[in-house]
Amino acid sequence: MSLETLEKRIKVLEDIEDIKRLKRRYCLYCDDNYDADALAELFTEDAVWDGGIRGKSEGREAIRTFFQKAPQRLPFAIHMVTNPIIDVDGDTGTGTWYLFQPCTFADGDRAVWGAARYDEEYVRIDGHWKFQNLKLTSHFWTPFDEGWVQTKFA
C-alpha cells in the first residue's frame, strides 16, 4: 500500500470520527434543554431539519426557532443513538443512525419511549463538518406504561 493511499484512508477515518463528534454534540445539546443556539450552529445556513411528524424547518434560523420551542413540547429527553453507517466523499458525507429515546411529553406530562431513524447529509465548511440535511423517521412514540405494541404513536 502506498503512503498516499494510506493517508487517504486515514483521512476518511478521521472524517468519520469528526462526524460522530458532530452527532454527539447534537445529542448533548438536545439533552441540555434543547440549547437552540448551540444546535443551530451545527447546521449549514441553508440546512433542512425534517422531523416528519415533528415538522420541518428550512434554514439555520428556522432550525434555531424550532429548537427554542422544543422544551415546551419535550421538557426531558435522552437521545441515545446507535448503529452509525457513515460514508465520506471528500467534503461531503452521508449517515444513518438509530435513535432510542426516553422522554417526557409536556402534553399530559407523560413518560414516553421513542424510536426513530436519522438519515443525514453532511458537508465540511472551513474545516468543520455540519449538517446539511437531517431527516428523522419515527418508528414509534409510545407511553412508557403501554408500550409500542399497544400504542404506537402517542
C-alpha positions as CSV (number, residue, x, y, z in Angstrom):
1,M,0.0,0.0,0.0
2,S,1.4,3.4,-0.9
3,L,1.8,6.2,1.5
4,E,-0.7,8.3,-0.5
5,T,-3.3,5.5,-0.2
6,L,-2.7,5.1,3.5
7,E,-3.0,8.9,4.0
8,K,-6.4,8.9,2.2
9,R,-7.7,6.0,4.2
10,I,-6.6,7.7,7.5
11,K,-8.3,11.0,6.4
12,V,-11.6,9.2,5.8
13,L,-11.4,7.6,9.2
14,E,-10.7,11.0,10.8
15,D,-13.6,12.5,8.9
16,I,-15.9,9.7,10.1
17,E,-14.8,10.4,13.7
18,D,-15.4,14.1,13.3
19,I,-19.0,13.4,12.0
20,K,-19.6,11.1,15.0
21,R,-18.5,14.0,17.2
22,L,-20.9,16.3,15.4
23,K,-23.7,13.8,16.1
24,R,-22.7,13.5,19.8
25,R,-22.8,17.3,20.1
26,Y,-26.3,17.3,18.6
27,C,-27.5,14.8,21.1
28,L,-25.8,16.6,24.0
29,Y,-27.4,19.9,23.1
30,C,-30.8,18.3,22.6
31,D,-30.5,16.7,26.1
32,D,-29.3,20.1,27.5
33,N,-32.8,21.5,27.4
34,Y,-32.5,21.9,23.6
35,D,-29.8,24.5,23.5
36,A,-31.1,26.2,20.4
37,D,-28.1,28.4,19.7
38,A,-25.6,25.6,20.0
39,L,-27.8,23.3,17.9
40,A,-28.3,25.9,15.2
41,E,-24.5,26.3,14.8
42,L,-24.2,22.6,13.9
43,F,-26.2,23.2,10.7
44,T,-25.3,25.0,7.5
45,E,-27.1,28.3,6.7
46,D,-29.4,26.5,4.2
47,A,-29.8,23.2,6.1
48,V,-33.1,21.3,6.4
49,W,-34.2,19.6,9.7
50,D,-37.1,17.3,8.8
51,G,-38.7,15.7,11.7
52,G,-41.6,14.1,9.8
53,I,-44.5,14.1,12.3
54,R,-42.5,16.7,14.3
55,G,-42.4,19.2,11.5
56,K,-39.8,20.6,9.0
57,S,-37.5,23.6,9.4
58,E,-35.6,25.0,6.5
59,G,-32.6,27.2,7.1
60,R,-30.4,27.7,10.2
61,E,-32.7,30.4,11.7
62,A,-35.8,28.3,11.3
63,I,-34.0,25.4,12.9
64,R,-33.0,27.6,15.8
65,T,-36.6,28.8,16.3
66,F,-37.8,25.1,16.2
67,F,-35.4,24.1,19.0
68,Q,-36.2,27.2,21.0
69,K,-39.7,25.8,21.3
70,A,-38.7,22.2,21.8
71,P,-38.5,22.3,25.6
72,Q,-42.2,23.3,25.7
73,R,-43.0,20.0,24.0
74,L,-40.3,17.8,25.4
75,P,-39.1,19.1,28.8
76,F,-37.0,15.9,29.2
77,A,-35.2,13.8,26.6
78,I,-32.2,11.5,26.4
79,H,-31.1,10.9,22.8
80,M,-29.3,7.5,22.5
81,V,-28.1,7.0,19.0
82,T,-26.6,3.7,17.7
83,N,-25.5,1.8,14.7
84,P,-24.0,4.6,12.6
85,I,-23.3,4.0,9.0
86,I,-21.2,6.9,7.7
87,D,-19.8,7.4,4.2
88,V,-17.5,10.2,3.3
89,D,-16.6,11.5,-0.2
90,G,-14.2,14.5,0.0
91,D,-16.1,17.4,1.7
92,T,-19.5,15.6,1.8
93,G,-20.9,12.7,3.6
94,T,-24.0,10.7,4.5
95,G,-25.0,8.9,7.6
96,T,-27.7,6.7,9.1
97,W,-28.3,6.3,12.8
98,Y,-31.0,4.8,15.0
99,L,-32.5,6.7,17.9
100,F,-33.9,5.2,21.1
101,Q,-35.2,7.9,23.4
102,P,-36.9,8.0,26.8
103,C,-38.6,11.4,27.1
104,T,-41.4,13.4,28.7
105,F,-44.2,14.8,26.5
106,A,-45.3,18.1,28.1
107,D,-48.9,17.5,26.9
108,G,-50.3,15.3,29.7
109,D,-46.9,15.2,31.4
110,R,-46.4,11.6,30.0
111,A,-43.3,9.4,30.1
112,V,-42.8,8.2,26.6
113,W,-40.4,5.8,24.7
114,G,-39.4,6.8,21.2
115,A,-37.6,5.1,18.4
116,A,-36.6,6.6,15.1
117,R,-34.1,6.6,12.3
118,Y,-31.9,9.6,11.3
119,D,-30.8,9.9,7.7
120,E,-28.3,12.7,7.3
121,E,-26.2,14.6,4.8
122,Y,-23.0,16.4,5.9
123,V,-20.8,19.0,4.4
124,R,-17.4,20.3,5.5
125,I,-17.2,24.0,5.7
126,D,-14.0,25.8,6.7
127,G,-12.6,22.5,8.0
128,H,-15.7,21.7,10.2
129,W,-18.4,19.2,9.5
130,K,-22.0,20.5,9.6
131,F,-25.4,19.0,9.0
132,Q,-26.8,19.9,5.5
133,N,-29.9,17.7,5.8
134,L,-31.3,15.8,8.8
135,K,-34.4,13.6,8.4
136,L,-36.0,11.8,11.3
137,T,-38.3,8.9,10.5
138,S,-40.3,7.9,13.6
139,H,-41.0,4.2,14.3
140,F,-42.9,4.8,17.5
141,W,-43.6,7.3,20.3
142,T,-45.5,5.4,23.0
143,P,-46.4,5.9,26.6
144,F,-44.0,4.2,28.9
145,D,-46.7,2.2,30.7
146,E,-48.4,1.0,27.5
147,G,-45.5,0.0,25.2
148,W,-45.2,0.2,21.4
149,V,-47.5,-2.8,20.7
150,Q,-50.5,-1.2,22.5
151,T,-49.9,2.4,21.4
152,K,-47.5,3.1,18.5
153,F,-47.9,6.9,18.4
154,A,-48.9,9.0,21.4
